[in-house]
Amino acid sequence: MKILYIITGLAQGGAERVVCDLADTMFKRGHKVKIAYLTGEVVTRPANEEIELLSIGLTSSVTLPKAYFTLSKIIRNFKPDVVHTHMVHANILTRLVRMVTPIQKLICTAHNSNEGGTLRMLSYRVTDSLADLTTNVSNTAVAAFEAKHAVPRNSMLTVYNGVNFDNFAYKPEAKATIVKELNLSVDTQIILAVGRFNVQKNYPNLLNAIHTLKEQLSTPFVLLIAGDGELRGEIEQLIEALNLSDNVILLGRRQDVPTLMSACDVVVLPSDYEGLPTVLIEALACQAQVVSTEVSGVHEIVGKYGKIVPTKDPMALANAIKDSLQNNDRNILGCLHVKSKFDLDLISDKWLKIYNEV
């Protein structure tokens, strides 16, 4: 089978990693796979170098017509059996390309409960018939799309993100490694957040919680944030304003996230909205305690194996982190839970069944 994955970009993010891991798995199973991306630099890539990455070259609205014909040409030349698109811009653009370019099977996957405002939701609804199937990554994200009338009721399918648990597993030596690298005292408790510096992730919510936590705890702790993005400057200013320079370390983009997750005492997700926050799956796979705001998909991931608090509530977030820090045990049951539900091979089997049956 020839499979073309199309994604908005290949920056550092959960959806990007999910697509690359899925492409790797399909390639290993003997399928011919390519990934086309609309815009940006390649930060996340598949492990197998034989999987070709194709730039569509969308940089602004001015380049949209050229990007449209570039994508059309890629599809006509490759002649895929299945085109599987991911994220809103790739989903909508490929649907429109299908109006003039034959596509045998087109599956569109949204990766969030909130993929934009009214115009984007209308775009989904108006172009719905151009896709053979539209999916989302959690039941709550599907419900959100239905509530916004982006898809006809009962037409959108939930397919969870698959995680390669060969990459995410607990490393006993990790704490010593990170403590040494960052010159921390051995009794320092480590809180970790992973994700881009954008509005969705709401890092001010987390920093205000850390400010409260600093007043409550007498034991040493540090917040590590792995990621980067357009709001970095604002986050740095808020760290200074809250007098948290000694308690927060911005790590930038990291390639050793499993090590960080194994080293930490708790992983925190402070977001305002998500689709299926894969970072929590990865954290649980590394046996970390987790605290998350109540965003789409979090109950489906965490269950009873972590703490969930309301969004935009720094005090509740601080209290949940404090409670989690008092539990020094590795989250072994949480690890077993996510491995039984989100294993990449299990999810890949489901995708292959969909590819064959649509």
Buried (B, 14 or more C-beta within 10 A) or exposed (E): BBBBBBBBBBBBBBBBBBBBBBBBBBBEEEBBBBBBBBBBEBEBBBEEEEBEBBBBEBEEEEBEEEBBEBBBBBBEEBEBBBBBBBBBBBBBBBBBBBEEBEBEBBBBBBBBBBBBEEEBBBBBBEBBEBBBBBBBBBBBBBBBBBEBEBBEEEEBBBBBBBBBBEBBBBBEEBBEBBBEEBEBEEEBBBBBBBBBBBBEBBBBBBBBBBBBBBEEBEEEBBBBBBBBBEBBEEBBEBBEEBEBEEBBBBBEEBEBBBBBBBBBBBBBBBBBBBBBBBBBBBBBBBBBBBBBBBBBBBBBBBBEBBBBBEBBBBEBBBBBBBEBBEEEEBBEEBBBBBBEBBBBEEBBBEBBEBBEEB
